[in-house]
Amino acid sequence: MRPTQIDLEAQEPKSSLYPTSPARPTASSPSESIDILKRRPTRSNTARIYAPEQHGRQWQPGQEPGIDTRADHGGHMPPHGPPLQRACEITVVDFSPDYMRMHHLDNKSLGPYLDQPKEDWVSSRWINVNGLSWDVIKLLGNDKGLHRLAIEDLMNTRNRTKADWYSDHTYIVLPLQKLINLHSDSDCDSDYSEAEDSEPKNRPKKQKRKSFMSSWRKAMGLGRARAAPNKPLNISGNVQKAPKGCVTAPTAASSSAPFTTVRTLQRFHGGPNEERIAFMEKYSALSSKNLGVSVEQVSIFLTADNTVISFFESSAEDIETPIITRLSAAETILRRSSDASMLTQAIIDAIIDLAIPVSTAYQDAISELELDVLTEPNIRRTKSLYILTSEISLFKANISPIGNLVNSLRDHKSEPIGTPGLSGKPGKISSSSVTISPMTHTYLGDVEDHCILITQGLDQMRRSADNMIDLIFNTIGAYQNESMKQLTLVAIVFLPLTFLTVQYHLSLGYFGMNFVRFDAIHDNSDAFFWAVSLPVAFVAFIYLM
């Protein structure tokens, strides 16, 4: 049995961590007390408004890192950790080259199952957890001796993509991105039709009134886009029902999928400003197609006893279904190898495969914008291009580090790792018993290729969007230069006449010339001036436009 009181940091018993005799307070000089009093007002003025939301209510800066699953919190969750309590769907798959057995468990049945000894025929085990709950995390953490820092990163669902190597297990964390349908097609069509019906009945007159102005705006490069307006996302009511920073939506890009709590791409990186997030989601490049991008954190533990433990927030089924299909067939590489590192590669590969449709959707959106920009350059399209490039940048920020993660796994070797003890003395040298098999090393190269292809495609889309923005401004600049050319021509024609008028010291222009007899003025009223000037002005305006 695994010893229950082993400190994973110092690799020695924990008894030295908690001394039995209390420490005596040391006397301080009056000068030190005065310095402390002087620093207190400054410390009390520290802003505490923007506290990290992913930590618990009792989280304070400078506290001890990590969450110990063996610590007794009175049967409750750790006070400095996020509140996690929900019903989890747990799937345990035991397999070997000859057999495969699968069990479906929940929060209550997981503990008794872990107490049972593993059967002799089992070569590898996969524990897949859909949902984050403290009771499940505590059971698995105590059973496998998971590191307290890894437990803290698991419970705080906004971490960077990385792989942490410990003595007998490895912690891998990466984001999962996929397409989702934010609302059903029927609801969207009904809402959109109601919005159209609610418009005034004299809409044709309004469009006819705008025909002259639209032609003028088109000539100046300021016309409105003729593309269909983006349908606003129907998530305002769902945000209140879902936890903060999340929305309720189907778990797949289909309206028939069950609803669950997800975080969109903007909410995963948006920060505390809800107004900005709502605006970016409303005018997203995929909102007109009723699609969105959900992001969630995936945590994977690869242990030394050939076991893989994976935690998903809500999308475990998307990864679990194809892998179980492969494990059910005896001729597959995953089944014949019975290698936990190969299973880890399969999970990461499936996560990357879910990101490919997202990249394709953005490529389709930018192709439509490119066609609109080439046919009708419009200054208003720059807003859509800016939002699109912002989403592409966020999407790339989640994909690019996965390539570095794959390289970290491929470069790992079971070398000795020295961890200093808590007492300050040099700790014991231990070797990491987690290995990446040569077969996994080979297949991780295929995962890296997929990451590179997606990243290169995103870079190309980003450059295309920047070029389209430049094209819009260059086209508008060309239109303005042509207008200035026409205005210059008019000025050249009328400038000599104005110069001659000034030379004769006439104050009222051409109709104020000092002739003895001018029939145009003596025989007509002031209306004659407008009868002549208005047609001339109209002809000049048509010529200039």
HELIX and SHEET records of a PDB file:
HELIX    1   1 LYS A   14  SER A   16  5                                   3    
HELIX    2   2 PRO A   30  SER A   44  1                                  15    
HELIX    3   3 ASN A  107  ASP A  115  1                                   9    
HELIX    4   4 TRP A  134  LYS A  144  1                                  11    
HELIX    5   5 ARG A  148  MET A  155  1                                   8    
HELIX    6   6 ASP A  185  ASP A  197  1                                  13    
HELIX    7   7 ARG A  203  MET A  220  1                                  18    
HELIX    8   8 SER A  236  LYS A  241  1                                   6    
HELIX    9   9 LEU A  265  HIS A  269  1                                   5    
HELIX   10  10 GLU A  274  LYS A  282  1                                   9    
HELIX   11  11 SER A  287  LYS A  289  5                                   3    
HELIX   12  12 ALA A  316  SER A  328  1                                  13    
HELIX   13  13 ILE A  333  SER A  337  1                                   5    
HELIX   14  14 ALA A  340  THR A  375  1                                  36    
HELIX   15  15 ARG A  381  ASP A  411  1                                  31    
HELIX   16  16 PRO A  438  GLN A  503  1                                  66    
HELIX   17  17 GLY A  509  GLY A  512  5                                   4    
HELIX   18  18 ASP A  519  HIS A  522  1                                   4    
HELIX   19  19 ALA A  527  LEU A  544  1                                  18    
SHEET    1   A 2 ILE A   6  ASP A   7  0                                        
SHEET    2   A 2 GLU A  12  PRO A  13 -1                                        
SHEET    1   B 7 MET A 100  LEU A 105  0                                        
SHEET    2   B 7 GLU A  89  PHE A  95 -1                                        
SHEET    3   B 7 SER A 124  ASN A 130 -1                                        
SHEET    4   B 7 THR A 307  PHE A 312  1                                        
SHEET    5   B 7 LEU A 291  THR A 303 -1                                        
SHEET    6   B 7 HIS A 169  ASN A 181 -1                                        
SHEET    7   B 7 LYS A 162  TRP A 165 -1                                        
SHEET    1   C 2 VAL A 247  PRO A 250  0                                        
SHEET    2   C 2 PHE A 259  VAL A 262 -1                                        
SHEET    1   D 2 PRO A 416  GLY A 418  0                                        
SHEET    2   D 2 ILE A 429  SER A 431 -1                                        
END                                                                             
